[in-house]
Amino acid sequence: MGTLLLMGGAGACATSRADLDIRVREDPNGPVRYEGPLAGPYDDVDELSEAGCERMLKHAASSRSTGALGYCAVFFSAPDDEGRDRWFIGHVADLTGDRRGGERACAIPIDLVEPNGVEVLSLQGRMEGAPGRASWRPTRFLNQRTGATWERDVLVFSLEGSGKCTVHGFVGFSRVVTVSQGDGFRPVGTVYDERGAVQVLAGSEWLP
C-alpha cells in the first residue's frame, strides 16, 4: 500500500450502517489513520473476523429492513510500536445480490487511501447444506470490470437468515480460499484459472 498504515477504533455496539464504516484520516505529520469501531487493531485475522461477525449480526438484528446479505472487508497488517504484526480493517462494503444464492458483489477501493476509487468484486456462488442450516459459499472471485481473477486480499462476511455468520477469505497472491464460522480459518479451495473459478481442495469439507 505504499504508506505505513496505523489506525484506531472504538467499541460501542452497532445500531446503524454508519457504525460499520471506516473513516480515513490523513495526517500531514504521520501515516494515514483508519478510524471506526471495526478498524482494529486485532491480534490476528481470527479475532478480526469474530469482531466483524459480532458487530454485523448485531446491526442486522437491530435493523428494521430485511437485513444485508453481508459485507466485504479489506484487511491488512502493520507493525505496532514493538514490531509485532497487528491486523486492521481498512474498508467495509455492502454485499449485494441474490439472497437465494447465485451472484453477489461488492464495490471495494483499489487504494485504501483513496476509498472512492473502487472495483467491483463479483462473487458467483450457491447455497449448500441442509434446509434451515444452509450457508452460501462463493464459487468465483472475479473483477467485474476486467473479467479477470480478483487480485486483492478480501474477507467476505455472509449473514444467514438463521443468525449465522460465515466468513470466506481470499488471498490474492496465493489465490487460496478459506472459511471460518467462528472456529478459525481453514483452506477449502483455490482459484485455478484466470476467470476466478474456485476449485474445492481434495479432502476438505466446505461446511463444518
CORWOZI-V690490 format. One record per residue. N is the residue number from 1. NEAR is the number of other C-alpha atoms within 12 Angstrom. Layout:
n=<N & N>
near=<NEAR & NEAR>
This chain:
n=<1 & 2 & 3 & 4 & 5 & 6 & 7 & 8 & 9 & 10 & 11 & 12 & 13 & 14 & 15 & 16 & 17 & 18 & 19 & 20 & 21 & 22 & 23 & 24 & 25 & 26 & 27 & 28 & 29 & 30 & 31 & 32 & 33 & 34 & 35 & 36 & 37 & 38 & 39 & 40 & 41 & 42 & 43 & 44 & 45 & 46 & 47 & 48 & 49 & 50 & 51 & 52 & 53 & 54 & 55 & 56 & 57 & 58 & 59 & 60 & 61 & 62 & 63 & 64 & 65 & 66 & 67 & 68 & 69 & 70 & 71 & 72 & 73 & 74 & 75 & 76 & 77 & 78 & 79 & 80 & 81 & 82 & 83 & 84 & 85 & 86 & 87 & 88 & 89 & 90 & 91 & 92 & 93 & 94 & 95 & 96 & 97 & 98 & 99 & 100 & 101 & 102 & 103 & 104 & 105 & 106 & 107 & 108 & 109 & 110 & 111 & 112 & 113 & 114 & 115 & 116 & 117 & 118 & 119 & 120 & 121 & 122 & 123 & 124 & 125 & 126 & 127 & 128 & 129 & 130 & 131 & 132 & 133 & 134 & 135 & 136 & 137 & 138 & 139 & 140 & 141 & 142 & 143 & 144 & 145 & 146 & 147 & 148 & 149 & 150 & 151 & 152 & 153 & 154 & 155 & 156 & 157 & 158 & 159 & 160 & 161 & 162 & 163 & 164 & 165 & 166 & 167 & 168 & 169 & 170 & 171 & 172 & 173 & 174 & 175 & 176 & 177 & 178 & 179 & 180 & 181 & 182 & 183 & 184 & 185 & 186 & 187 & 188 & 189 & 190 & 191 & 192 & 193 & 194 & 195 & 196 & 197 & 198 & 199 & 200 & 201 & 202 & 203 & 204 & 205 & 206 & 207 & 208>
near=<18 & 10 & 15 & 20 & 34 & 32 & 37 & 27 & 25 & 20 & 19 & 17 & 24 & 27 & 20 & 23 & 30 & 20 & 26 & 40 & 32 & 32 & 29 & 27 & 23 & 20 & 16 & 8 & 8 & 13 & 19 & 25 & 31 & 37 & 30 & 32 & 36 & 42 & 39 & 38 & 36 & 30 & 21 & 23 & 36 & 28 & 25 & 36 & 43 & 29 & 33 & 46 & 36 & 30 & 34 & 46 & 34 & 26 & 29 & 33 & 25 & 18 & 16 & 12 & 12 & 15 & 26 & 34 & 35 & 41 & 42 & 44 & 42 & 44 & 42 & 33 & 28 & 30 & 19 & 20 & 9 & 8 & 9 & 14 & 19 & 28 & 31 & 43 & 45 & 47 & 43 & 38 & 36 & 31 & 30 & 29 & 24 & 20 & 27 & 20 & 24 & 21 & 27 & 36 & 35 & 36 & 31 & 36 & 27 & 24 & 20 & 34 & 28 & 19 & 23 & 16 & 13 & 21 & 26 & 30 & 43 & 34 & 40 & 30 & 28 & 22 & 25 & 22 & 16 & 11 & 11 & 13 & 18 & 26 & 35 & 38 & 40 & 42 & 33 & 38 & 46 & 36 & 29 & 26 & 15 & 16 & 21 & 23 & 33 & 38 & 28 & 32 & 33 & 41 & 47 & 47 & 47 & 49 & 38 & 35 & 24 & 16 & 25 & 28 & 37 & 42 & 44 & 46 & 39 & 42 & 27 & 23 & 15 & 19 & 31 & 33 & 39 & 40 & 39 & 35 & 31 & 24 & 18 & 21 & 28 & 26 & 29 & 29 & 33 & 34 & 32 & 22 & 17 & 19 & 25 & 33 & 28 & 31 & 25 & 24 & 18 & 11 & 10 & 17 & 17 & 33 & 27 & 20>
